[in-house]
Amino acid sequence: MLYQAVGVLDSSISSSSSSTKLGTSTSSSSSKPTKQPHHYKYDLFRFYENMPVESPVRDGLIVNWDMLEDLWEHCLISYLRLNHNASPLNLSDFPLLFAEKPYTPASTRYRLCEMMFERYNAPAIFFSKDAVLSCYACGKTGGLVVDIGGSGTVVTPVQDGWVEQKGVCRSLVGGRMIDAQVRRIIKQASLTPFFRLWSTTSISQMDGLSRRPSSRI
């Protein structure tokens, strides 16, 4: 699952992180598609049956701007305690730092700048590659950063605080592919447990479970 981190360079305001996965639902009960806005559920721990789960980010790139904007506003209000009565939120006191993938297209940066300057009144924006920030976090200005995520793996060479774009390598081997491979192996292997439940009792009686092991198959 992908996460985004938000924080303010202020000791009185703690940073936080949230999932980029959102539960969606529409107020319309009709099966036909409508133009009504979605109502998002940010707490996926309160998942209900058949709730669709979507993400505004895919492979490290933004694919749904409206959903991402709602997610950002939720983080700024719920975690950073900004004034929720202001519409839109006013970020005039907060210069912004965005961490982006090495392969982020320029069109995404242009749209982010347009949104932050015109809608949220941000005073300044700086874009930095996530691989460069990873090196800085280790006290280095260069290195070879291997980022293994859910959608794939990215290997990024960093030298003197700059990404060598010609050396960036991407692979589809990531968490989701590994999960799919493990599920396929388990399904084909038809694994059978070497024990069998003999009988069960109510947990309220605190008697536990009674089981008798069986021979391996």
N, C-alpha and C positions, 0 to 999 in steps of 0.2 A: 504494500500500500504506500502511495506517495504522501509525503508530508510537506507542509510549508511552514517556515519559521518566521515569526514577526517579533520585533522588539524595538526598544527605544534606548538610545545611548544616555540613560539616566538611571542612577542607582535606585530611585524611588519607584520606577516602573519595571516590573519583571518582564522578561521575554517569554514567549510561549510558542508552541507549535500545534498545528492542527492538520487533520487529514484533508487531502484534496478530493476525497470521495464524498459525494452528497447523495442523500436519499431524495427522490423527487416524487411529486404527486401534483395532480391538477385538480382544480375545483369542479371541473366538469365531469359528469358521470357518463357522458356519451363516448362511444368507441371511436367516433370520427375525430380526426385531428382538429384542434382549435388553436386560435392565436392567444388564448388566455395565458397569463404568466404562470410560471411554475411556483410551487411552494416548496422550499427546500427544507430538509431535515438535516441539521448539522451534526447531531449526536447519533451516530450509527449504532451506539450501544442500545438504543431504543428502536431497534429494527422491528418492523412488522411484516407479516407474510405478504409476499408478492410485491414488496416495495422495490421499485427500480432504483438502482444505484449508478450514478454517473460521475464523471470526472471532467473538469474543464481543461485538464492537461493530459496529453497523450504523447508518449515518447519524449518527454521533456519540453514539448511545444504546446502553446495555447491553442485550443480548438474551439472553445466556447467562451467568448468574451463576456456575455451577459452573466453566465453562471460564475465566472471568476470574479467579476465585480461584486456580485452579491456575497461571495465568500470572503473577499477582502474586507468589505464593510462589516460583516459579522465578526471577523477577527479584530478589527480596529475598535469596535464598540465593546465586544465581550471581553477581550483579553487586555487591550491597551487602555480601556476606559475612556475613550474619546467621547465628546459630546454627541449623544445619539439624537438630540433634537435638531441638530443642524442638517439640512438636506440641500445639496449633498454635504458630506463631511468636509471640513476645512482643514487642510494639512499645511497651511501657510507657515507654521512654526516647525515643520519637520522636513529637512532635506532627506531624500530617499536614496537608498542603495538597493539595487536589484542584482541578484545573482542569476546568471543565465548560462545555458549550455553553450559549448564552443560552436555548435552548429546553428545557433539561433539566427534566423534571417533578419535582415535590416528592417523589413516591413513590420515585424513584431515590435522592434524598438521604437519605430516611428509612432505606432499606434499607442504604445504605452506612454510615450512622452505626451502625445496629444491628450490622452485621458487624464493623466496626472496634472498637467499644466492647466488645461482648460476646465476640467470638471472639479478637481480637488485643490487647485491653487497651490500646488507644490512649489517651493522656492527653488529647488535644485534637484537634479536626478543624476546618479552615476551608475553606469552599468559595468559590472565586472564578471568575468568568467568564474564559474564555480570552482574550476580546477586551480585558478590563481588564488582564490580565497582559501582553498584547502592548504596550499603551500604556506600562505601567510599564517594560518592557524598553527602550523608546525614550526614557525620561526624561520622559514626558508623563502627565498625568492625564486627558486627553481626546483624542478623535480619532474618525475614521471608519475602522473596521477591516474590511477585505475578506479573508475567509478562503476560499480556493479549495482544495477538497479532492477526494478521489476520488469521494465520493457527492454532492457539490453545492457550492454557493457560499452563503456567509452574509455579509451586510453588517450590521455592528453599530455603532450610534453610542454613543460613550462620553463622558460628561460628569462631571467631578470624581470619577472613579473608580467611577462607577455606569453601568450599562447602561440606556439608554432603551428599554424593552421594546416600546413601541408603534412604534418606528422600525426594529426588526429585520426584515430581509428575507431570505427564503430562496429559492433557485433550485435546480432539479435539474441545472443545467448544471455538470458537474464533470469530473474526470479520466476516470471510467469512461464517461460519455456521449461525451466527445470520442474516446476510444479506439474505441468502437463505431461512431461516425460515420466515422472514418478507415478502419476495416476495411470498412465498407459501400461507401465510395467506391472503395477499391482493388479490391474484388471486382467492382463494376459496371464499372470502367474497363478491366479485363482488361489490366493493364500488361504489356508485353513488354520485356525488357532489350534494349539496342541492341548488345550484344556476345554472343558465343557461345564456350563452351569448346571448343577444337579437340581438345586431348588433355591428359591428366594423367599425372604420374609420381609415384612414391612420395616422400613428404616426407623419408624417411630418406636419400634420395640427394641431397638439397639442390639439386635441379635446378629447383625451383619449378614453375610452371604454364606451359604453352605454350598460347596462345590466339590466334586470329585474329579480328579484329573483322569483323563483318558489317554490311551496310547497315541503316539504320533502317527500321522497318516503319511 
